[in-house]
Amino acid sequence: MTFQLTLEEGRFLVNLARQTVTEYLKNGEIMQVPEGVSPKLMEKAGVFVTLNSHHKGEKRLRGCIGLPYPTTPLAKAVIEAALSAATQDPRFPPVTPEELDQIVFEVSILTPPERVIVEKPTEYPSKIRVGRDGLIIERSYYKGLLLPQVPVEWNWNEEEFLCQTAMKAGLPPDSWLLKDTKIYRFQAIIFEEASPKGNIELKKI
């Protein structure tokens, strides 16, 4: 990471994400960054907020949106990403206030993406590592991103991870083997609630 975060700082960010969504759904108000936020949390960083619904012991994705590049102060980026994940993820209807007690909030703080350079595209799987790297694939106007925790949760190997990221971009799965496709990798520090409104911990992947 360009910087590390303490568990206390991670808990602040996850609580900020939940509070942002709660305030917006109940009162229609968009939160501002609280006063007195530590300077570290106002450094620019990429961030994703993931919402997972918990129902009868099953965890299901309920929304995930973020800002991949360090263009926005971290606390502000968490507010923006949390609102978008709850109300603008095109894969899901907007979250309702009644759902909030069944949703787990997860915040991933990203390192700046770096281009993976290879002589031949077949070398890409050896240059990335499941459990450490997230991926971005770009080709022409298409772009797709998957966070580092995703291939672990789905038990993919490196090749499957590349194929799935290509599909996330709306491309055929083997597009990462084509000459003009660009691959970027990044890492993440991830904090999540153990249960809805529960303890917030550093997520090990």
C-alpha positions as CSV (number, residue, x, y, z in Angstrom):
1,M,0.0,0.0,0.0
2,T,1.0,3.6,-0.4
3,F,-0.1,3.9,3.2
4,Q,-1.4,1.5,5.9
5,L,-4.6,1.9,7.8
6,T,-5.2,1.0,11.5
7,L,-8.2,-1.1,12.5
8,E,-9.6,2.0,14.1
9,E,-9.4,3.9,10.8
10,G,-10.9,1.0,8.9
11,R,-13.8,0.8,11.4
12,F,-14.4,4.5,10.9
13,L,-14.6,4.1,7.1
14,V,-17.1,1.1,7.3
15,N,-19.2,3.0,9.8
16,L,-19.1,6.0,7.5
17,A,-20.3,3.9,4.6
18,R,-23.2,2.5,6.6
19,Q,-24.2,5.9,8.1
20,T,-24.1,7.5,4.6
21,V,-26.5,4.9,3.2
22,T,-28.8,5.0,6.3
23,E,-29.0,8.8,6.3
24,Y,-29.8,8.9,2.6
25,L,-32.4,6.1,2.6
26,K,-34.2,7.5,5.7
27,N,-33.9,11.2,5.2
28,G,-32.8,11.8,1.6
29,E,-29.7,13.6,2.9
30,I,-26.2,13.1,1.5
31,M,-23.6,13.2,4.2
32,Q,-20.6,15.4,4.2
33,V,-17.2,14.3,5.4
34,P,-17.3,14.7,9.3
35,E,-15.1,17.4,10.8
36,G,-11.9,16.4,12.4
37,V,-11.2,13.4,10.1
38,S,-7.6,12.4,10.3
39,P,-5.4,13.8,7.5
40,K,-4.5,10.2,6.4
41,L,-8.2,9.6,5.6
42,M,-8.2,12.7,3.5
43,E,-5.4,11.4,1.2
44,K,-6.6,10.5,-2.2
45,A,-7.1,6.8,-2.7
46,G,-9.2,4.4,-4.8
47,V,-12.0,2.7,-2.9
48,F,-14.9,0.2,-3.4
49,V,-17.9,-0.3,-1.2
50,T,-19.5,-3.7,-1.3
51,L,-22.9,-4.6,0.2
52,N,-23.7,-8.2,0.9
53,S,-27.2,-9.3,2.1
54,H,-27.3,-12.0,4.7
55,H,-30.3,-14.2,4.6
56,K,-30.7,-17.5,6.4
57,G,-26.9,-17.8,6.6
58,E,-26.4,-17.1,2.9
59,K,-24.3,-14.2,1.7
60,R,-25.3,-12.6,-1.6
61,L,-24.0,-9.5,-3.4
62,R,-26.4,-6.6,-3.1
63,G,-24.3,-3.8,-4.7
64,C,-20.6,-2.9,-5.4
65,I,-19.4,0.3,-6.9
66,G,-16.2,2.3,-6.4
67,L,-13.6,4.7,-7.6
68,P,-10.6,2.7,-8.9
69,Y,-8.1,5.5,-9.1
70,P,-6.8,7.8,-6.4
71,T,-8.7,10.9,-7.6
72,T,-10.8,11.7,-4.4
73,P,-10.0,12.1,-0.7
74,L,-10.6,8.7,0.9
75,A,-13.4,9.6,3.3
76,K,-15.2,11.5,0.5
77,A,-14.7,8.6,-1.9
78,V,-16.3,6.2,0.7
79,I,-19.4,8.4,0.9
80,E,-19.7,8.5,-2.9
81,A,-19.1,4.8,-3.4
82,A,-21.5,3.8,-0.6
83,L,-24.3,5.8,-2.1
84,S,-23.7,4.5,-5.6
85,A,-23.4,0.8,-4.4
86,A,-26.7,1.2,-2.5
87,T,-28.7,3.1,-5.2
88,Q,-27.0,2.9,-8.6
89,D,-25.6,-0.6,-9.2
90,P,-27.3,-1.5,-12.5
91,R,-27.4,-5.1,-11.5
92,F,-29.8,-4.6,-8.6
93,P,-32.8,-2.4,-7.5
94,P,-31.9,0.3,-5.0
95,V,-31.5,-0.9,-1.4
96,T,-34.6,-0.1,0.8
97,P,-34.4,1.1,4.4
98,E,-35.9,-2.2,5.6
99,E,-33.0,-4.2,4.1
100,L,-30.3,-2.3,6.1
101,D,-30.5,-4.7,9.1
102,Q,-29.7,-7.7,6.8
103,I,-26.8,-6.0,4.9
104,V,-23.1,-6.3,5.7
105,F,-20.9,-3.4,4.6
106,E,-17.4,-3.9,3.3
107,V,-14.8,-1.2,2.3
108,S,-11.8,-2.0,0.1
109,I,-9.0,0.7,-0.1
110,L,-7.0,0.2,-3.2
111,T,-3.4,0.8,-4.2
112,P,-3.0,2.8,-7.5
113,P,-3.4,0.3,-10.4
114,E,-0.1,-0.6,-12.2
115,R,0.2,-1.9,-15.7
116,V,1.3,-5.5,-16.0
117,I,4.0,-5.7,-18.7
118,V,4.7,-9.0,-20.5
119,E,6.5,-10.0,-23.7
120,K,3.6,-12.4,-24.6
121,P,0.0,-12.4,-23.3
122,T,0.4,-16.1,-22.2
123,E,2.7,-14.8,-19.4
124,Y,-0.1,-12.9,-17.6
125,P,-1.2,-15.7,-15.3
126,S,2.4,-15.9,-13.9
127,K,2.5,-12.2,-13.2
128,I,-0.6,-12.0,-11.0
129,R,-1.5,-13.8,-7.8
130,V,-4.9,-14.8,-6.6
131,G,-5.4,-13.7,-3.0
132,R,-3.2,-10.7,-3.5
133,D,-4.1,-8.9,-6.7
134,G,-7.2,-7.3,-8.1
135,L,-7.4,-6.8,-11.8
136,I,-8.5,-4.2,-14.4
137,I,-8.8,-5.2,-18.0
138,E,-9.0,-2.5,-20.7
139,R,-9.6,-3.0,-24.4
140,S,-10.8,-0.2,-26.7
141,Y,-13.8,1.3,-24.9
142,Y,-14.3,-1.7,-22.6
143,K,-13.1,-1.8,-19.1
144,G,-13.7,-4.3,-16.2
145,L,-12.5,-4.5,-12.6
146,L,-12.6,-7.3,-10.1
147,L,-11.5,-6.9,-6.5
148,P,-8.8,-9.2,-4.9
149,Q,-11.4,-11.0,-2.7
150,V,-13.5,-12.1,-5.7
151,P,-11.4,-14.9,-7.1
152,V,-10.8,-16.3,-3.6
153,E,-14.6,-16.3,-2.9
154,W,-15.2,-18.1,-6.2
155,N,-12.1,-20.4,-6.0
156,W,-10.7,-19.3,-9.4
157,N,-7.2,-19.8,-10.5
158,E,-5.2,-17.0,-12.3
159,E,-6.4,-17.9,-15.8
160,E,-10.1,-18.0,-14.6
161,F,-9.6,-14.7,-12.9
162,L,-8.4,-13.1,-16.1
163,C,-11.3,-14.6,-18.1
164,Q,-13.8,-13.4,-15.6
165,T,-12.4,-9.9,-15.5
166,A,-12.6,-9.8,-19.3
167,M,-16.3,-10.9,-19.1
168,K,-16.9,-8.2,-16.5
169,A,-15.7,-5.7,-19.1
170,G,-18.2,-7.1,-21.6
171,L,-15.5,-8.8,-23.6
172,P,-15.1,-12.5,-24.6
173,P,-13.3,-14.5,-21.8
174,D,-10.1,-15.0,-23.8
175,S,-9.7,-11.3,-24.7
176,W,-6.8,-11.0,-22.3
177,L,-4.7,-13.0,-24.8
178,L,-5.2,-10.4,-27.5
179,K,-2.3,-8.1,-28.3
180,D,-3.9,-4.7,-27.6
181,T,-5.6,-5.6,-24.3
182,K,-4.2,-3.9,-21.2
183,I,-4.0,-5.6,-17.8
184,Y,-3.5,-3.7,-14.6
185,R,-3.2,-5.1,-11.1
186,F,-3.7,-3.5,-7.7
187,Q,-3.9,-4.6,-4.0
188,A,-6.4,-3.7,-1.3
189,I,-6.8,-3.3,2.4
190,I,-10.3,-4.6,3.2
191,F,-12.5,-4.0,6.3
192,E,-15.9,-5.6,6.8
193,E,-18.6,-6.1,9.3
194,A,-18.7,-9.7,10.6
195,S,-22.5,-9.5,10.6
196,P,-25.0,-6.7,9.8
197,K,-24.1,-3.8,12.2
198,G,-21.6,-6.2,13.8
199,N,-17.9,-6.0,14.7
200,I,-15.7,-4.6,11.9
201,E,-12.5,-6.5,11.2
202,L,-9.7,-6.5,8.7
203,K,-10.6,-9.1,6.1
204,K,-8.0,-11.7,5.4
205,I,-8.1,-13.1,1.8
